[in-house]
Amino acid sequence: MRLPQLALFLTAALIPSLAATPAIAGSRTTCSTDPAAHLSSVPSPETFLGFPLGLGQQRVVTNGEIRDYLSAVDKSSDRVVTGTMGTSVLGQPLKYAVVGGKKADLDEIRSLRDPRDLRAEQARRIAAHEPAIVWIAGNVHGGETSGADASLKTLYELAAGLSCDVKKRNDNLITVILPTQNPDGRDANRRQNEFGFDLNRDWFARTQPETDSKLELLRRYPPQVFIDAHEMGGQRYFFPPNADPIHHEIADAPVDWINRIGEANKAAFGYNGACTATVTTECYFNYDVYDLFYMGYGDTVPATGFGAAGMTYEKGSASAVQDRVQQQFNTQWATLGWAAANKREVLNSYYKIWSDALAEGRAGALEPNEVVQPTNTVQFPVPDIKIRSYFLMPGRQLGDVRRLVERLRRMDVEVYEIKKPLTVRNARVFGGRSGTNVKVPAGAYWIPMEQPQKHWIQATLGEDPYVPFPYFYDVSSWSNPLLMGIDTLYTGDVVKPRAELVKRIEGGRTGTAPRYGSYTYALDSASAAQLTFQLLGQGVAVVRSSNGAAVPAAAVTPAVDRLARSLGVNLTPRYSPAKGEAVALPDVGLFRGTGISTTSGSYGEARYVLGQRWGLNLTPVTTADINDNTAAFTGRTVLLVPDGSNATGGLTAAGQANLRNWIAQGRTYIGLRNEGTRLARAAGLTSTTEKPKPADYLVIGSHLRVDVDTSSAVASGRPAEDFEFNNGDPILNPSTTGTNVVTYPSDDTFWHNGYTVHEDTLKGTSVVVDEPTGAGHAVLFAFNPLFRAYNESGLQLLANAVLSPAAAAPSTLRASGVDPARAAAAAEPAPANLGGEWRPSRLQVAVGDLARTQSLVSRYTDTATVAIVGDSAYLTIPNPEGLQFDEHPFLRDLVGDLQAAAIPLRSIVG
């Protein structure tokens, strides 16, 4: 898999090769012992900006100043070239700089990732003569500014420094500097991007333009070391070693490099005066909080997908600007120094990472689970199974299957299309089942594990991530086939199918002829739903037919054909004209309750999915609009209520009656997760009630098998057995007045993955409910189908709800009145902990350690509650603002106090 030959930076046509730069007056071999010696032709940040970076800095740098400074350094230093990898949601250019001191062959460096094309002696030669690649990326969270500012100081030192330290770094490294990954968030001093996405959770799905263009640049400059510079609560500094868990498929070499770079950073802190000999543990810490597990982070993806030492660096935002910037610079400079000093070893080991991956894939071996944190032990080992191949089945959801194939290909995974049916003797079917002599049809996609990207394949496709230690500040599963609900199987058998390497995935029309009357396509995927919405938005007449959907042949222009191809949806020709029920373009109102911003949680996700991806015009509808029955509300055909923490949405009794009357006229209410289902209950739209959760109940971003009522229009195109994603969602008792469209099984078919405790509480409860009122209906989702825009099976259900008519004939229920069962449900008190977009934090300790734990917790808060189950005590700390663990003002320090007191934590949930 040799990547195509590329010029050193971007393309030769766009950016010149990086020239060797004399360190002092034309000499390549000499350098200065004076660390203050710099080229006068290169402007310093202080000169260019008018204020110092680091010591003495009083304010953060603006996006415009960052871009202008990169351009100024590019023009003045032949060690530097700059480029623009893409744009943000609001169109801001994402500018980067690349620095080096001598010519390098990028194609040779990249070739280390494929030992099939490279002998060991060739790899050793490359390691000896070529530089390693180090990335410094800042500001993925918009309000965390210091990493970006510090990277400008790093850029200046590399571009202008004449010292031997600088020369060593430039001679041995190519340094890619991406000051800000989230310029829109930086401008707004907001963690998320303009669509409300946390870009440090978007890496494998790459839904946002900022992430997608970054990964393409990473493929061009594959790193051996990657710094993701952040800020956090408090004043201290974090750098690895990481907290457990570490994903088992991250190779040993990057973890070793990470830990050794941590030691270099410790030395740099002391050397640069950031700490003193007596208080070193007070200014930085290791191990706590930041894991290396979820495949959406800016450390795990470089580590697993690119074999790099991917590292999160975090500086406490309570420190002064100058301290934050200076300490970020210290770690950046120390990391570059370590990488330069060890670059030959790193590149030799880098080649071995991919060699080992090939051997493991050939043997079907999975990496074992390990822990690195003192006192931790592996609680959940990787099972003794072999996986040599994955198969994505094509019988349904072909558009989503192709979407996943393309996602894999864009991470350099080799995918093959089966050309002749194959029988797999011993198969494991996703959902915890096994099969013998399973037929794999032609058209299925085969992903062999015997390829360099074996680690990435298992980390993103695996049925379970096999967490070694129960600590989470994010989800515990992200299996792409389960997220998409795709029929998938894997096997440890040696198989040799007749298959062809996929070079491009596309759908589109499968034939053209003057006499065709229509084209049809299956309505069985999120991709097909997206096509439907975009066709309707272009004025194309779409009808539902027995074959799914149909459009007139004349409407399938080259542009429409390209759209279908890009979505992987097949358009099948028919001689007959398009016949069926016309599909109307919905007029969607997006409910914005009290305290909700346009970038809040699922509100922002709705703007992205329904607005950007599906192309729908979304009209904001406020609480006042419903209470006062304004045209902004009454003129809509669909009302989407995103997740939130208000149990009533602020609706008055009159507003609730307005909502019922509006639905009764044939409109659709769609409620998501906490606020969406609770507002509906308070308004008398549903007889569902919330089932109490046991004190030790936990479902941490896991997948569960669900049963689907396929007769419901909301479930159109979904299979009778499916999978849905649960992230501590409310538990809904089944409705007695509507259709329980999706439910958790109550029998032995119940299945889950990820990390859960007392998940059996979910058995027999509802996931999606369709409730009629008059001629309209309310569709309630216990989960958030918009979550991170990567849950395609949920997105298809949501699309069906947006497009579907009422579940049944007009109800006899009076619009202004409320059915007794619904009135009873509305009368039930709201849950004490309403929750929101994120969960409260919970610490699990032994009962014998409860008193000491409470004493420590009382230093920070008096709102913690305690539940005792068996020999464990669970302390729950409310999180009313929905803060992530790394944003919380004291949780990190509390965990440190518990560890210092030698109180073992049985589990931690952020």
N, C-alpha and C positions, 0 to 999 in steps of 0.2 A: 504494500500500500504506500508507494512512494508518492508524496504530494507533489503537485506540479512545481517546476522550477519558478522561483520568484526572486525578484531583486531584493536587495537587503532590506529596504524599507518600502512597503506597499509595492509599487511596480516601478520599473525603470523609467517608464514613460511619465510618471507623476513625480517621483521623488528621487533625487540622485543618490548614488551609493555613498556610504559614510566614509569619508577620507581619513587616513591616518593623520593625527594632529601632533606636531612637535610640541613637547611639553615645555621646552625652554629654547627659544631662539633657534628653531630649526633642527634641534637634536631630538631624536626619538628615544635616546637611551638615557639621557640625563633627567634629573628631576630635583626639585628643591627640598631642602630639609625644613624650610620655613612654611608652616601650614597656612600662613596668611598671604602667601604669594599667589596672585591671580592675574590672569590676562586682563589688561586694562580695557581691551576692546569689548568685553562682555559686561553688560550692565548688571550690577548687583541688584537684588530685590529692593534693598533700601534706597539705592539711587533711582531706580525705575519707579517705585511706588511712592516714595517720599516718606516712608516710615520703615522701621526695622522689622525683620522677621525673627521670631524667637525672642531673645532677651531684649526687653524694651518695647515689644510689640503691644499696642493698645487696642487694635481693632482687627477684625478679620478682613481678608481680601475679598473683593467682589468677583463674580464670575467674569465680568468683562476684563478686570485687571489680570485675572489668571490667564485668560486667552491672549491678552496683549503681551504679557510677559513671556509666554512661551514663544510667540512670534518674534519678539525682540531677541531672545536668546538664539533662536534658530538663525536669524539673519546675521548674528555677530559671532557665532561659534561654529566651526566646521566639525565639531564633535557631535553636533545635535542636528536632527531633522525632526520636524513635527508633521502631524497629520490630523485629520478629522475622521473618526471612526463611524460617525453617524450623528443623529440629532436626538434631543430629548422630546418628550411629548409636546412641549410648547415650542419646539423648533430650535432650541439652543444647540449650537455645535458642541460635540463631545470631543474636545481636542486633547491630544497626547503628544508627548515628546519621547524620542528614542536617543540614547546617548551611548557612545562607545569610542574607544581610542584607536581601533585598527579595523581593517576590513575583515569581514566575516562572511562565511558561506551559510546562509540560513537553511538552504536545502540540506546541507550536511548535518546541521544541528537537528533539524526535524527528522532526518533519516534514522536517528537513534531510537525513535519511537516505533520502528518496524524492523526487528532483527531478522525477519525473513529475507530482507533485501540487503542485509549488512552482516559481514563476517565480524567476529570478535576483534581481530587485529585491525580492521578498518575502524571499528568503534574506538579502540584505544588511540588510534591516530587522531581521530576527531577530538577526543577528550583532551589530547595533548595540545592541539593547535587551535581549536575553536573556543570562543568564549561561551560561558553559560548565560542564561537569560534570567534576569530578575525583574519582576514587576513591583511597582509601588502604586497602589490605587487608594484613593482617598474619597471621603465624603459620599459613600453609598447611601448613608442616612443624611438628609439635607442639613439638619441642624448640627451635625458633628463635623465641625469645620477644620480642626487643627491639623488633621492628617494632610489635607490639601495644601494648607499654608506651608507646612513643613516640607512638603515635596518640592516647593519652589526653591527653598533653601538648598535642598539636596541637588536639584537640577543645576543651580548656580555653581555649587562646589564641583560637580562633575564637568560642567561646561567650561569653567574658567580656572579651576584650581591648578596650580603648578607643583604641588607637593608630591612626594613619592606615594603617599597614601592614595591620592587621587589617581595617579598614573596606574597604580596596581589595580584599582577598581576598574578603570576604563580599559586596561589591557586584557583583563580577564572576564569582563562582563559586558553584555548588552543590557542596559537598564531602560525599561519601558516605564514611563511616568504618566499616569492618568490621574491628574490632580482631583477632579471631581467626577464621580459617576452619576451624580444626581443634581444637576445645576438648578432645575426647577425647585426642588426641595430646599436647596441652599438659599435661593432667593427668598423663599417663604419661611425659612427657619423651621422647616417641617421634616420629620423623619421620612415620610413617604414621598413618592413622585406625584405628578399632577393627577394621576388616576387613583391615588391612595394606596398604591402597592408598595410594600416593603421590598425594595430591590435586593435586599440580602436574604430573601426567601424565594426569589424568582429564577435562580440560576438554571435548574434542570429544565423548567418549563419555558423559560425565556419568552414570556408573553409580552414583556415591555420593550420598547425600542432601545432603551438604554442598556438592557441586559443582552439583547440579541446581537447588537453590533459589537459589544465588548467580547462576546464569545467568538465571534468571527475573527476579531483581532488576536485573541488568544490562540486560535488555531494557526494563525500566521506567525506568531511569536510565542511558541509553547514554552512556558516558564519552567524552570527548575526550582525557583523560589518565588513566592507570591505573598506580598504584604497587603492586607486589607485593613486600612487604618480607620479606627472608630473613636467615638467618645462614649462615656457611660456616666452614671451617677457617681457622686463622691469626688475624691481628689486623687486616689491612687492610680497606678498604671498596671494594666494587665498585659502580659505576653506569655506565650506557652512556655512550659508544658501545659497541655489542655486538661480540662476536666474530662472524666469519663462520662458518657461512652464515646468511644472512637469506632467508627464503622469498620467492620471486620475486613472489608475489601480494600481499605487503604493500605498500600504496600508498606513493608517495614522500613524501607530506606527513607521515604519522606518523614515518617514519624521520628526516626533517628535524627535527621537533619533539623527538624523542628525543635527537638529537645536540646540539641547542641547550639542552635541559634539562640535559644533561651539563655544558655549559659553565657554566650557572648553579650547578650543584652544586659545581663546582670553586671558583667564587668564594665560595660559602657556606662551604666547608671552610676556606678561608683567612681569611675574615672572622670566623668563629666561633672561631678559634683551634684548630681541629682539626688543622691542619697549620701548619708554619712555612715561611717562604720558602725555607729550605734543604733541607727534607725533604718537600716536597709529594708526591713520587712514592712515598714510603714509606707514607703513610697511606691512599692510595686508588689504584686503578688502573682502566683501561678496556680495552676490546677483548677481553682474555683470557677464555677459558672459556665465557662465557655467550652462547650464540647466540640467534637469533630465528627458529627454523626449525620445530621440531615443533609440530603443532597441538594440543598438550595442555597447554601452559604458560600461566601467568598473565600472560605478556606477549604471546605470539603470538596468543592467541584474542581478547583485547581489541583488538589491532592489526588482525587480519585480519577478524574477525567484526563489529567495532564501529567500525573506523576510528580507534582511539585510539592515542596514544603509550603503548603498553604497555611497562612497564619492570620489570625485575628489579633490586632493590637488595639487596646482600649485605654484611653486616658480619661480620668475623671473630669467632667465638665465643670465641676465646682471650683477648679483651679483657675488662676488668672490666665488670660489669653497667652501671655508670653511664656508661662510655664508649660501650658499644653503644647504649644508649637515647639518649644525647645526639646521637650521630652520625646515628642514624635520624631523630631529630627535625630535625636540620639539613637533611637532604635532603628530608624531607617539606615543611618550611617553605619551602625554596628553590624546590621544584617548584610549590607553590601560588603563590608570588610570580611565577614566570615565567608560569604559566598566566593569572593575573589581569592581568598587564601586556600579554599578547598575546592576550587572549580574543577580540577582534573578528577578528583575523587568523585565529586558529584556527578559529572558527566559519565564516568564509567559506571557508577551505580544506576544512573538514569537508564542507560542501555540495558542493564540487568533487570530493571523493573519490568520492562516489556518482554524480555526473554523469559522471565519467570511466569509472566501472565500467559504467554503462549503455552508453556509447559503445563501450567495448572489447567488451562482450558482443554488441552489435549487429554489430560487425565480426568477431567471433570471435577477437579478439586476446588472446594471453596476455602478461602482463608479462614482460619479460626478466630474466635473472639478473644480479645485481650483487653486488659485494663492497664493503665499507666499510673493512676493516682495511688499514692500510698494508702494502705489499709483497705482498698477496694478489692473485691474478688469477682470473678465472672459468675454471674447468677444464672445466665441463660446462654449456654453454649450453642454454637452453630451445630445443627444436627449432622450426623454422619451420612450425608447423601452425596451423590455425584450428579453434576449437571454438565452435560456436554452440548446441549442444544436447547434453544427455545423455538417455539412455533407460534406465530400469530395467525389465527384461523380467519378465513375470508368470507364465511357464510353470511355474515351480517356486519353492519357498521363499517363497511369497506372504507368510507371516507375517514373515519377515525383511526382505523388500522393504518391507513396510509399516512395519516398525520403523525402517528407514533413512529412509523418507519422513517419518515423524513427527519423527525427529531433525533433519532438514533444516527442516521447518516451524517447529520450536521455536527455530530460529535465523533466523526471518523469511525463509526461502527460499520462493519460490512454486513449487509443484509442481502439475502438471496431470495428470489421468487421461485417456488417449486413449480417445475414444468411437467412432472409426471407424478401421479398419486403415490403416496408412500405409506407404509404401515409401520407404526412405531410400536414395538413389542411391549415395552414397559414405559408407560407414560404417567406423569403426574399432572392432573388437571387443576388449574387454579381454583381455589376454594377448598383445598385440603383433600382432594379426592385422587384416586389412582385408577388407571385403566390399562387393559392389555389389548394388544393388537388394534390400537386406535388408528383410524384412517385419517391421513393428512392429505387433503385434496390439492390438485393443481391450483395455483393461484395463492396458496398460503405463503407466508413469509418465514424464512428460516434464518435464525441468528445463531451461528455456531460459536461456541465459547473459545475455540482454538483460534484466537486472534488477539492482537495487542490490546484491544480495548476490553478484554475480559472483565477487568475490575469494574469498569463503568457499566457494562451490560448487567452484571449481577446486582450492582448497587441501585440501578434504576428499574430493572425488570423484575427483580427477585420478589417472590410471593410474600416474603417476610424479611425485615431487616435484621432480625435476631439481635436485639439490643442486649449488650452484656450486663448493663447495670442500670437500674431504674431511676435515672435522673433526666429530666426533660425541661427545656424551656422552649420547645417547639413540638412538632408532631412526631409520632413514632413510626409512621409508615407513609410511603409515597409511591408504592408500587404502581408504575405507569399503566400496565394492563388492567389493574383493579380500578384505578382512577377512571379509566375510560370504559370499563365494563366490557373489555374485549375478551373473546374466547381465546385462551392461551394455555399451552401445555409445555412441559419441559421433560427432558429425559436424560438419563445417564448412559443410555445405549450409544454405541458407536453407529452412526447413521451416515449413509452416503447418498443423499438424494440427488436426483437430476434437477439441477437448479442453476439459475443465472444470476450473477451479481446485479443488484439493482443500481442503476445509474441515475435514474430520475423517477420520481413518483408523481403520477398525475392521473386525473380522470378525464372528463370532457366527453364530447360526443363520440360515439363509437361508429358512426357512419353518416354520410351525407348523400342525399338524393333529392331531386326536384319534387318528387311525389310524396315525400314524407309530410304527414300532417301534424305530427307532434313529437316531442321527446319526453320520456318519463325518467324519473329517478326515484330510488328508494328513500323513504322518509325514516331512516333507521339510524341516524347518527347526528351528532352535534354539527358536523361539517355540512350535512344535508340541510339542517335547520338554518345554518348561517347562509347557505345558498338561497334558501327560500326567502328569508328576510331581505337579502340584498336584491334579489329579482323583484320582489314586491316594491322595494324602494325605487327601482328603476322603471316602474310602471309596467312590468311584465305580468300578464295574466297567468296566475298559477291556480291550478285546480287540484283537489284531492281526487285520486282515482284508485281503482282496485290495485294498481301497480305502485301506489305511493303518491307521487305528484306528477303532474304533466304540464307542459308549457307548449304553446304553438311553435311549430318548427320555424316559422318566420322570425320568431323572437330570439332564436339562438344565433345571435350575431357572433362574429369572431371575438368580440369583447366578452360576451356571455360564455362562450366556449373556453376562453382563457380563465375566466373566473372559476368555472367548474373544474378545470384541470388543476388550478392552484389549490382547490379544496379537496381534491382526490375523489370527486363525485362523478360517477358514470352517468352520462346522458344516453339513454337507449332509444333509438328511432322507432317510431310507429307510423304506419301509413294512415291510420285513422286520426281524426282531429282530437284535440285535447277535450276530454269530457269528464265531468264530475262536479263536485261542489267547489265553488269559487272560494279562494282563500283571501280574506281581506287583510290589508295592512293595518295592524293594530295602532291605536293612538295611546301611547303609554304615559301614564303619570308616575313620577318617581317621588314617593313620600319622603319628605324631609322634616322629621320631627325636631323637637327641642334639643339643642345641643349637638345636632348633626351638621358637620361641615361637608362640603362637596367632595372631600377626600377621606371622609370617615369610612372605615371598614367596608362593609358590603355596599354602601352607597357609592363609594368610588369604584368598586368592582362592577356595579351595575352600569355606571357611566361608561366603563371600558367595554364590557361584554355586549350590552344591549346597544349602547351608543356607537362605540368605535368599531367593534367587531361585526355586529349585526346591522349597523347603519340605521337604527331607529332614532327618531326624534323624541327625546325624553323631556316632558314638561314637568318642572318641579311642582309638587303639590304639598302645601304646608298643613299643619294642624288647623290653622285658622281657615284655610280654604274649605276643609271638610266641615268644620263647625258652622261656617257661615254659608255653605253651599254655593261657593263662587263658581264661575265658569271655568276657572283653572282646574277645578275638580270635576264638575258635572260634565264637562266636554270630553272627558277621556273615556276610552272603552276598556282600558286595563289600568289598575292601580297596583303598583309593586311597592310593598313595604319591606325595606331591607332590615337586616338585623340591627338591634340596638338594645338599650337597657330600660326603656320606658314601657311599663306593662299595659298602659292604656293609649299610648301615643299622644296623650294630652286631650283626647276627644271628650267633649261634654256629652250629656245624654242626648242633646239635640244632634250633635255631630254623629253619634253612633246611629241614631235613627236615619240621618241623611245617608250614611254609608249603606245601611240595609236597603233603603229605598233605591239608591243608585244601583246596587247589585241586582235588585229585583227587576230592573228594567232591561236586563240582559247583559250586564257588565261583569267583568272578572276582577276579583280581588286576589292578589298573590301575596302571601305572607311568609317571610323567611325567618326561621330559627326563633330566637327569643322574642323580640318585639313583634315580629310579623305574626306569630301564632298567638301571643298573649293579647295583642290588640284585638285580634279577631274574636278571641274568647270573651273579652270584656264587652265587645259590641254585640254579642249574641249571635255570632256567625257559625259557631261550632259547638258540638257537644263533647269534644275532646277535653280531657283534663290532664294535668301533669302528674305523672307518677313520681312519688318521692324517691330520691336517690339515697342508697345506704351511705352511712357515714364514711366508709372507706372506698366508695365507688370511684373508679377512674376509667375513662376511655380517652386516651391521649392520641388524638389524630389517627384513628385506626379504621380499617375496612371491615365491613361485616356483610355476610350474605343476606339478601332480602328476597322476599316473595313479591311478585308483581301481578296485579290484576290486569291482564292484558286486554280485557274488554273495555277498559277506561280509555277515553281519548287522551288523557294526560299521560298514559303509559304507552301510547302508540309507538311502535317500533322497538320497544324494549322486550327482552326475553322474560319468560315466566320466572326464572331465577336470575338475579342480578347481584351487583355489589354496590354499596354506598359507603361514603366516608362520614365518620362520626368524630367530632372533636369536642367531646364533653357537652353534647347537645341536650336540649330538654327532652324528656321522655314522655311521649304522648300516649295516653290510654286510647284505645280505638274509639272511633266515632260511632254513635248509634243513629245518627241522622244523615250521614253521608256515606261516601265510598272510601274505604281504606285502600287506597291505590297501591301503596307500597308498605309492607310490614316486615318486621323481623320474624323469622320462623319461631314457632313455639315447640318444635319437635327436635329430633336429633340432627336435622340438617343445619341447625344454627352453627355458624362458623365465624371466626374473627381472626385478625392478625394484629401486629403491633403490640402495644402494651396496654392491658386492660386489667381491672380488678372489679369483680362482681358484675361482669358484662352480662351475665344471665338475667339481670334485672330487665334487660331490653327484650327478652323473649315475648313474642306475641304483641308487642307494642307497635304503634304506627309511625311510619316515616314520612309518608305523603298522604294527605286526606283531601278529598274533593267534596265540598259541602254546598248543596243547592240552596238558593234563596230566590224565590220567584223564578224569573226567566234567566237569572244569572247564577254565578257560583263563586265560592271562595276556595282557592287551592292553597293548602298550608304545607309547608316543608319544615319538618323538625330540624333539618340540617340546613347549611348554607350552600346551595348549589353553585354559587358564584365564587366560593372560596378560592382565592388566588388564580381564578380563571383556568384551572387545570383539571377540573373534575368533569370530564366530557359527558359521562353518563348522567350526572346531575344537570348539566347544562341542557341536555336534550329534553329531560323532563320539564325543565323550566320553559324551554321553547314551546313544548307542547301545551303547557298551561297558558302561555301568552297567546297562542293561536287557536286553542280549542274552544268550542262552544260549551254551554252548560252540560254537566254530566248526564242530565236526564231532561224530561219534559218539564215545563214550568211547574215549580213546586206549589203545593197548596198552602204553604206557609205564608202568612201575611207578612208583607214587607216591613210594616211598621211595628209588628208584634214580634215576639220571640217564642220559639218552641220551648215547652217546659224543660226538656233535657238540656237545651242550650242555655236557658235561663239559670238552671242549676249549676251548669259549668261556669257561667259568668259570675255566680255568687261565691264561688270558692275563692279564698284569699290568694293573692299573688304569692309566689315563692319568696321566702325571706331574702335570698340572695338572687337578685334579678339577673346578675351576670351581664355580659355584654359581648364585645368582640373578643375578649380574652378571659381566661379563667383566673380565679383567685390562686394564690400560691399555697402550697401545702407541704408540710414537713412531716415525715413519718419517723418516729423514734420508738425505742422500747419503752414500755410503761414505766419501767424502773428509772428511766432517764427523764421522765416528764417534768418533775419538779425543777430540776436544773435547767431544762430547756425553757420552761415558762419564765424562769428568772431572767434568762438572757433575752427572751423575746420581749419581756416587759420593759427593757431598756429602750425599745424602739416604738412599741405600740401597745395600746390596751384594748384593741379591737379583735385580737385573735380568739378564735373559738377552738374548743378541744372536743374530740370524740375518741372514745376508747373502744377498740374492736379487738378481742382476743388479747394478745400480749403486746399490741401496738397502740400507740397514741398518735392521733393525727391532729396537727395544729394548722388551722386554716386562717390565712391572713387575707382579709378582703382586699379587692383590687378594683375599687369603683371607677377608676379612670381607665381601666383596661390597659395598664402599662405592661410592656414586655419585661421579662426578668432583667435584661440588661439596662432598662430604663429606670428601674425601681430605685427609690432613694436610699433604701437600707437593706434590702434582702441579701445583697451580696456580702455586706459587712456582717449580717446576722449569721449567714452560713459560715463565714470565716470564724466568728466567735464560737460557734458550735464545734467546729473542727479543732480550734485551739483548746477548747475544754474537753477534748477527747470524747465527745458525744457522738456515737456512730449514727449516721443518717441512713435509714433503711431505704428511703426513696425521697426524691425531691421533685416537685412539679412547679415550674415557674408560672 
